[in-house]
Amino acid sequence: MIPKTPTLWGATPSLRSSMFRKYGLFDQKLGNTDGKLYGGEETRFLQKMLDHGETVLFDPAVVVHHCIPAGRLRKAYFRKWMWDKGELGAIEMGEYRRRNLFGVPLHVIRRLIADSGKYLSSIVASPDQSFRRQLTVCYHAGTIAGRWKHGRPER
């Protein structure tokens, strides 16, 4: 089934200045700010345009070259990226009234435990998959940290 409005993302959209005048700027809480590797500011902006009936075009022939610093090719960078991605998702979750432990959804805790087990077993059984599994653990741990910092009910 094709979604009614596609999810668009990318690091380099071309936008008319009239769209910024009409819908405002990118959300400054997203993106890479204050040492966080959040992101999605362009995705959210494009989705806002789609939600308001704007036409958004994608041209696969457009090529964008990025100079990626060596530090962004290290495993530590990807661990932090996934942690921060989980944390941002937790912050955006808002108040969570379903089953939770100190504001952390129980399903996230269960997934962390299950994926941690898969990661540990993959170290020996399939080392080629272990880093990918480690990133999943980082994501869940970041989600829990984000809920702990930003999603706990007030006392």
MARNULO-473666 format. One record per residue: residue number from 1; residue in one letter; chain; x, y, z of N, C-alpha, C in turn. Coordinates in steps of 0.001 Angstrom, whole numbers, padded with zeros to 6 digits, always signed. Each point is the difference from the previous one (the first is absolute). Example, Ala and Ser with C-alpha at 12.3 -4.5 7.8 and 13.67 -1.06 7.14 Angstrom:
<rs>
R   nr  rest  kette      nxx      nyy      nzz     caxx     cayy     cazz      cxx      cyy      czz
R    1     A      A  +013190  -005690  +007800  -000890  +001190  +000000  +000900  +001200  +000000
R    2     S      A  -000350  +001050  -000720  +000820  +001190  +000060  -000770  +001090  +000730
</rs>
This chain:
<rs>
R   nr  rest  kette      nxx      nyy      nzz     caxx     cayy     cazz      cxx      cyy      czz
R    1     M      A  +000839  -001184  +000000  -000839  +001184  +000000  +000884  +001248  +000000
R    2     I      A  -000280  +000921  -000853  +000762  +001236  -000085  -000595  +001009  +000977
R    3     P      A  +000867  +000606  +000860  -000530  +000985  +000949  -000562  +001221  -000723
R    4     K      A  -000989  +000645  +000635  -000628  +001188  -000582  +001028  +001110  -000199
R    5     T      A  +000800  +000247  +001016  +001074  +000969  -000131  +001295  -000699  +000380
R    6     P      A  +000978  +000022  -000877  +001246  -000701  +000294  +000803  +000705  +001087
R    7     T      A  +000802  -000771  +000691  +000942  +000586  +000932  +001227  +000376  -000804
R    8     L      A  +000340  +001254  +000031  +001164  +000496  -000734  +001087  +000384  +000981
R    9     W      A  +001215  -000307  -000329  +001106  +000436  +000819  +001219  +000161  -000880
R   10     G      A  +000895  +000772  +000470  +001225  +000223  -000730  +000744  +001170  +000588
R   11     A      A  +001282  +000012  -000235  +000835  +001017  +000615  +000035  +001309  -000781
R   12     T      A  -000507  +000003  -001224  +000158  +001190  -000811  -001215  +000281  -000872
R   13     P      A  -001138  +000344  +000598  -001136  +000341  -000854  +000199  +001381  -000620
R   14     S      A  -000538  +000193  -001163  -000033  +001329  -000631  -001402  +000547  +000211
R   15     L      A  -000066  +001140  +000649  -001297  +000572  +000346  -000067  +001446  -000464
R   16     R      A  -001164  +000395  -000411  -000228  +001406  -000343  -000060  +000813  +001289
R   17     S      A  +000529  +001200  -000063  -000016  +000860  +001181  -001429  +000313  +000435
R   18     S      A  -000944  -000036  -000933  -001403  +000269  +000345  -000539  -001062  +000973
R   19     M      A  +000555  -001214  -000051  -000449  -001043  +000930  +000419  +000336  +001425
R   20     F      A  +001177  +000586  +000154  +000445  +000409  +001340  -000839  +001169  +000504
R   21     R      A  -000344  +000909  -000882  -000856  +001114  +000421  -001387  -000512  +000400
R   22     K      A  -000461  -001026  -000689  -001338  -000535  +000259  -000043  -000923  +001222
R   23     Y      A  +001033  -000837  +000199  -000042  -001025  +001050  +001037  +000188  +001100
R   24     G      A  +000788  +001037  -000091  +001024  +000209  +001016  +001288  -000724  -000368
R   25     L      A  +000923  -000019  +000951  +001302  -000613  -000237  +000019  -001434  +000519
R   26     F      A  +001116  -000679  -000213  +000171  -001337  +000554  -000060  +000082  +001522
R   27     D      A  -000466  -001057  +000622  -000084  -000067  +001459  +001418  -000036  +000574
R   28     Q      A  +000348  +001030  +000765  +001359  +000125  +000538  +000314  -001018  +001102
R   29     K      A  -001019  -000645  +000570  +000254  -001015  +001018  +000494  -001300  -000630
R   30     L      A  -000222  -000122  -001298  +000469  -001181  -000715  +001357  +000327  -000623
R   31     G      A  +000527  -000921  -000740  +001298  +000242  -000614  +001125  -000303  +000970
R   32     N      A  +001198  +000328  -000401  +001166  -000265  +000830  +000335  +001244  +000803
R   33     T      A  -000561  +000080  +001191  +000212  +001165  +000852  +000312  -000440  +001412
R   34     D      A  +000727  +000840  +000720  +000332  -000241  +001408  +000605  -001381  +000220
R   35     G      A  +000841  -000450  -000925  +000654  -001293  +000166  -000900  -001192  -000266
R   36     K      A  -001206  +000237  -000452  -000939  -001087  -000292  -000077  -000222  -001507
R   37     L      A  -000128  -001241  -000389  -000131  -000353  -001415  -001456  -000337  -000280
R   38     Y      A  -000882  +000923  +000312  -001405  -000245  -000245  -000215  -000032  -001503
R   39     G      A  -000843  +000726  -000562  -000186  -000002  -001444  -001474  +000012  -000332
R   40     G      A  -000278  -000009  -001285  -001377  -000052  -000446  -000644  +001345  -000226
R   41     E      A  +000773  +001074  +000129  -000602  +001319  -000171  -000512  +000202  -001420
R   42     E      A  +000709  -000528  -000984  -000468  +000140  -001379  -001193  -000917  -000265
R   43     T      A  +000007  -001171  +000603  -001123  -000930  -000159  -001277  +000618  +000559
R   44     R      A  +000105  +000570  +001171  -001172  +000616  +000634  -000511  +001170  -000843
R   45     F      A  +000915  +000798  -000543  -000398  +001141  -000821  -000712  -000485  -001269
R   46     L      A  +000566  -000997  -000680  -000623  -000531  -001211  -001367  -000603  +000310
R   47     Q      A  -000116  -000689  +001133  -001282  -000587  +000372  -001031  +001089  +000263
R   48     K      A  +000428  +001103  +000615  -000909  +001133  +000242  -000525  +000537  -001330
R   49     M      A  +000899  +000097  -000989  -000422  +000463  -001316  -001026  -000957  -000611
R   50     L      A  +000270  -001292  +000092  -000933  -000993  -000546  -001345  +000060  +000722
R   51     D      A  +000047  +000148  +001318  -001234  +000061  +000784  -000870  +001189  -000403
R   52     H      A  +000629  +001048  -000521  -000735  +001192  -000432  -000282  -000002  -001505
R   53     G      A  +000197  -001155  -000641  -000369  -000135  -001401  +001028  +000485  -001008
R   54     E      A  +001200  +000290  +000456  +001039  +000447  -000934  +000465  -001188  -000849
R   55     T      A  +000514  +000294  -001165  +000579  -001014  -000859  +001494  -000072  +000273
R   56     V      A  +000478  -001200  +000262  +001417  -000223  +000251  +000492  -000964  -001065
R   57     L      A  +001089  +000356  -000649  +000544  -000829  -001068  +001306  -000630  +000438
R   58     F      A  +000231  -001197  -000486  +001257  -000704  +000238  +000625  -000304  -001348
R   59     D      A  +001247  +000354  -000169  +000699  -000268  -001252  +001201  -000889  +000299
R   60     P      A  -000097  -001285  -000322  +001110  -000917  +000303  +001262  +000285  -000811
R   61     A      A  -000110  +000848  -001010  +001177  +000316  -000805  +000898  +001050  +000666
R   62     V      A  -000518  +000692  +001000  +000802  +001009  +000691  +001037  -000710  +000865
R   63     V      A  +001231  +000414  -000133  +001092  -000591  +000769  +000553  +001063  +000942
R   64     V      A  +000157  -000364  +001260  +000560  +000905  +000997  +001243  -000677  +000563
R   65     H      A  +001094  +000715  +000008  +001243  -000523  +000558  +000215  +000609  +001378
R   66     H      A  +000279  -000847  +000969  +000268  +000457  +001358  +001428  -000361  +000362
R   67     C      A  +000688  +000904  +000644  +001297  -000311  +000588  -000275  -000460  +001429
R   68     I      A  +000231  -001255  +000253  -000290  -000564  +001313  +001296  -000095  +000790
R   69     P      A  +000080  +000674  +001135  +001219  -000062  +000811  +000272  -001428  +000471
R   70     A      A  +001251  -000323  +000177  +000391  -001353  +000403  -000684  -000430  +001302
R   71     G      A  -000209  +000955  +000907  -000638  -000336  +001272  -001413  -000550  -000149
R   72     R      A  -000661  +000353  -001093  -001359  -000487  -000228  -000023  -001379  -000650
R   73     L      A  +001164  -000574  -000207  +000091  -001348  -000554  +000420  -001012  +001061
R   74     R      A  +000086  +000441  +001226  +000420  -000883  +001094  -001221  -000597  +000700
R   75     K      A  +000219  -001155  +000574  -001096  -000686  +000698  -000550  +000835  +001144
R   76     A      A  +000866  +000730  +000683  -000455  +000828  +001124  -001021  +001037  -000459
R   77     Y      A  +000199  +000555  -001192  -000949  +000969  -000536  -001359  -000643  -000215
R   78     F      A  -000030  -001198  -000577  -001271  -000680  -000262  -000698  -000389  +001298
R   79     R      A  +000776  -000392  +001021  -000617  -000302  +001298  -000681  +001248  +000559
R   80     K      A  +000701  +001129  -000039  -000581  +001250  +000522  -001200  +000420  -000830
R   81     W      A  +000086  -000139  -001298  -001106  +000353  -000891  -001249  -000796  +000355
R   82     M      A  +000142  -001308  +000195  -001161  -000831  +000330  -000517  +000323  +001401
R   83     W      A  +000901  +000232  +000947  -000411  +000386  +001360  -000833  +001278  -000071
R   84     D      A  +000522  +001011  -000682  -000702  +001282  -000095  -001313  -000132  -000760
R   85     K      A  -000034  -000854  -001005  -001246  -000241  -000737  -001059  -000595  +000937
R   86     G      A  +000400  -000941  +000845  -000917  -000565  +000985  -000448  +001039  +001008
R   87     E      A  +000934  +000824  +000443  -000326  +001046  +000964  -001002  +000995  -000583
R   88     L      A  +000210  +000413  -001244  -000930  +000934  -000640  -001396  -000617  -000115
R   89     G      A  -000067  -001263  -000401  -001294  -000671  -000085  -000705  -000031  +001346
R   90     A      A  +000774  -000194  +001059  -000566  -000028  +001347  -000533  +001368  +000415
R   91     I      A  +000740  +001027  -000350  -000427  +001368  +000331  -001292  +000329  -000742
R   92     E      A  -000047  -000353  -001281  -001170  +000322  -000819  -001216  -000857  +000348
R   93     M      A  +000209  -001075  +000746  -001093  -000883  +000387  -001003  +000722  +000896
R   94     G      A  +000473  +001003  +000730  -000887  +000709  +000914  -000373  -000878  +001183
R   95     E      A  -001083  +000336  +000641  -000429  -000777  +001158  -000468  -001383  -000457
R   96     Y      A  +000460  -001012  +000684  -000337  -001376  -000365  -000796  -000616  +001143
R   97     R      A  -001286  -000183  -000201  -000888  -000459  +001073  -000187  -001511  +000026
R   98     R      A  +000458  -000684  -001036  -000151  -001454  +000005  +000991  -000603  +000986
R   99     R      A  +000096  -001319  +000008  +000869  -000690  +000957  +001425  +000507  -000133
R  100     N      A  +000524  +000509  +001126  +001346  +000556  -000015  +000647  -000168  +001363
R  101     L      A  +001294  +000180  +000009  +000766  -000034  +001234  +000748  +001324  +000072
R  102     F      A  -000416  +000873  +000897  +000584  +001338  +000141  -000014  +000764  -001321
R  103     G      A  -001079  -000132  -000746  -000151  +000718  -001256  +000549  -000725  -001220
R  104     V      A  +000682  -001124  +000219  +000563  -000767  -001113  -001001  -001083  -000386
R  105     P      A  -000468  -000006  -001237  -000940  -001037  -000424  +000590  -001397  +000210
R  106     L      A  -000809  -000898  +000541  +000484  -001354  +000264  +000445  -000706  -001276
R  107     H      A  -000662  +000286  -001126  +000401  -000668  -001236  +001418  +000392  -000411
R  108     V      A  +000441  +001209  +000339  +001369  +000423  -000322  +001000  -000763  +000875
R  109     I      A  -000335  -000184  +001262  +000869  -000762  +000906  +000115  -001441  -000482
R  110     R      A  -001126  -000601  -000383  +000032  -001386  -000511  +000846  -000097  -001261
R  111     R      A  -000131  +000984  -000892  +000789  -000035  -001238  +001490  +000159  +000293
R  112     L      A  +000332  +000850  +000966  +001410  +000155  +000369  +000563  -001321  +000503
R  113     I      A  -000739  -000670  +000853  +000470  -001281  +000549  +000145  -001034  -001113
R  114     A      A  -001028  -000128  -000843  +000045  -000985  -001090  +001121  +000309  -000982
R  115     D      A  +000125  +001264  -000400  +001031  +000359  -000977  +001397  -000062  +000594
R  116     S      A  +000128  +000207  +001304  +001303  -000163  +000654  +000430  -001460  -000065
R  117     G      A  -000944  -000905  +000232  +000305  -001425  -000119  +000412  -000373  -001411
R  118     K      A  -000713  +000524  -000982  +000350  -000272  -001405  +001383  +000551  -000328
R  119     Y      A  +000290  +001188  +000522  +001314  +000592  -000245  +001099  -000877  +000594
R  120     L      A  -000168  -000386  +001265  +001031  -000812  +000660  +000216  -001330  -000716
R  121     S      A  -001079  -000633  -000429  +000166  -001281  -000701  +000595  +000209  -001393
R  122     S      A  -000243  +001149  -000614  +000537  +000237  -001341  +001506  +000225  +000014
R  123     I      A  +000547  +000400  +001129  +001446  +000219  +000079  +000742  -001279  -000382
R  124     V      A  -000536  -001145  +000448  +000625  -001288  -000301  -000621  -000639  -001240
R  125     A      A  -001318  -000002  -000073  -000703  -000738  -001060  +000086  +000672  -001366
R  126     S      A  -000111  +001308  -000052  +000061  +000702  -001293  +000631  +001375  +000195
R  127     P      A  +001325  +000022  +000129  +000696  +001258  +000264  -000274  +001089  -001042
R  128     D      A  -000305  -000397  -001235  -000287  +000990  -001032  -001281  +000769  +000289
R  129     Q      A  -000895  -000552  +000831  -001253  +000670  +000362  +000053  +000669  +001372
R  130     S      A  +001087  -000223  +000746  +000009  +000462  +001395  -000024  +001520  +000123
R  131     F      A  +000676  +000727  -000877  -000021  +001460  +000133  -001388  +000553  -000269
R  132     R      A  -000676  -000542  -000996  -001372  +000437  -000286  -000894  -000247  +001211
R  133     R      A  +000164  -001137  +000629  -000801  -000301  +001198  +000387  +000927  +001156
R  134     Q      A  +001284  +000324  +000081  +000452  +000929  +001038  -000659  +001366  -000187
R  135     L      A  -000152  +000438  -001232  -000652  +001278  -000263  -001459  -000013  +000437
R  136     T      A  -000666  -001129  -000172  -001386  -000127  +000457  -000064  +000135  +001520
R  137     V      A  +000950  -000600  +000691  +000065  +000118  +001460  +000238  +001462  +000383
R  138     C      A  +000887  +000678  -000713  +000258  +001427  +000274  -001279  +000824  -000171
R  139     Y      A  -000774  -000301  -001035  -001250  +000713  -000247  -000967  -000181  +001177
R  140     H      A  -000198  -001240  +000424  -000926  -000252  +001119  +000512  +000647  +001292
R  141     A      A  +001307  -000092  +000242  +000563  +000610  +001211  -000174  +001517  -000055
R  142     G      A  +000188  +000591  -001173  -000221  +001436  -000146  -001452  +000378  +000236
R  143     T      A  -000911  -000857  -000465  -001424  +000239  +000236  -000287  +000001  +001496
R  144     I      A  +000544  -000968  +000704  -000216  -000084  +001445  +000606  +001217  +000695
R  145     A      A  +001205  +000373  -000398  +000634  +001186  +000601  -000829  +001251  -000275
R  146     G      A  -000512  +000129  -001218  -000832  +001151  -000336  -001277  +000048  +000805
R  147     R      A  -000624  -001153  +000195  -001219  -000041  +000825  +000346  +000330  +001442
R  148     W      A  +001123  -000507  +000477  +000392  +000246  +001382  +000263  +001489  +000220
R  149     K      A  +000658  +000643  -000960  +000326  +001424  +000143  -001189  +000907  -000289
R  150     H      A  -000835  -000359  -000978  -001007  +000933  -000490  -001440  -000495  +000098
R  151     G      A  -000206  -001280  +000285  -001347  -000527  -000088  -000608  -000506  +001284
R  152     R      A  +000694  +000172  +001110  -000545  -000485  +001265  -001113  +000911  +000482
R  153     P      A  -001003  -000590  +000624  -001057  +000843  +000568  +000553  +000885  +001120
R  154     E      A  -000583  +001162  +000121  +000424  +000913  +001071  -000372  -000617  +001346
R  155     R      A  +000845  +000236  +000972  -000265  -000546  +001340  -000698  +001016  +000860
</rs>
